[in-house]
Amino acid sequence: MKVKKIIAPTMPEAMMKVRKELGSDAVILNSKEIQQGGFLGLFKKKNIEVIAALDPQPKPQKRESIQNKEVKIKHPVLFEEKRDQNQTEVINEVRELRKWIEKNASVQETIFPPVYQAAFDLLVEKEVKVELAKDLVKAVLEENKDKEITYEQVKKQLSLGIASRLHSSDFSGIDYRKKFVHLVGPTGVGKTTTIAKIAANSMLKDGKKVALITTDTYRIAAIEQLKTYSKILDIPLEIAYTIDDYRKAREKFNEYDLVLVDTAGRNFRDSKYIKELGKVVDLNHDLDTYLVLSLTTKSSDLEDIYRQFENIPIKQLIFTKKDETNTYGSILNLSLTNEIGIAYITNGQDVPDDIKGSSVQEICEMIVGVSADE
């Protein structure tokens, strides 16, 4: 199959070029308006881009001898199968080509002057929501009307704008005002390792008396992992298979400064479990709950996960696996959409080193590459 891209000022001119270069049997696969030329993004001219294809016709066969005709008559099915196979291959090739064209045609259109557009593209590349990215860039553009500004200056002002929006959220992390702290979240985000990091830092840096409870009895590996950390850190661990076990564990650790609870995420999506837990503790006043999420999860999926835990009061978010990705827009999306702060960000498996408290300045730098206080 022969495929050609034609660009012309108008559609009639484009069609004339297609017929001239591919013939009257060519098929139009895709067409769209494009902007070309200009200087620094200005004075561009409208053109038409057409993708056309031609399936070469098979050469006419010479008249065959009677003997050959007799052979074909004896095997008509083989001939039909081969022709059908060729047609199927051509159709599949056209479909794949159309998919490729549609994928590459969906490039983000230019909506801002060059330096602002570059900043907008950076935000979208970091997986900041498109509407939020537009809003942030428009604010900078409005502030600098009729001014010449560099790309670095745009990024700096973007960072200041993000910091201003995050200012009202709490980024303090665990403050020991409540001794019982629950960590919730889906399987595989690193809750258990994060609990070990918090426990170790609370003991070594803050001198707190720490204990552990796990209600994640669905996964044997999680229990064994927490037992290992418990032995290494020399702190007690209780396994709660029922709500009654959980109540007894709380009573046992009542004199401790901090009790970290590793939970099964599925429980907190069960309204019956929440109701039973509410009989044991006041979810709003007796404990703090932190939602643990992985930065390697798609931004849209993170929003779905957050909604799954809407039955309980989430104090702050904890993001894990910073070292496994370079797209951090989901932090901004979740924080601003839900007006919630970020307690910690983890960036590896080492206990207790690979965890640190979050800050507005760090988030600005992660997303824009420039801190708001520089």
Beta strands, then each sheet from edge to edge (+ up, - down):
strand 1: 2-8
strand 2: 27-36
strand 3: 45-54
strand 4: 180-184
strand 5: 210-214
strand 6: 237-239
strand 7: 258-262
strand 8: 287-294
strand 9: 316-320
strand 10: 341-346
strand 11: 355-357
sheet 1: 1+ 3- 2+
sheet 2: 6+ 5+ 7+ 4+ 8+ 9+ 10+ 11-
end
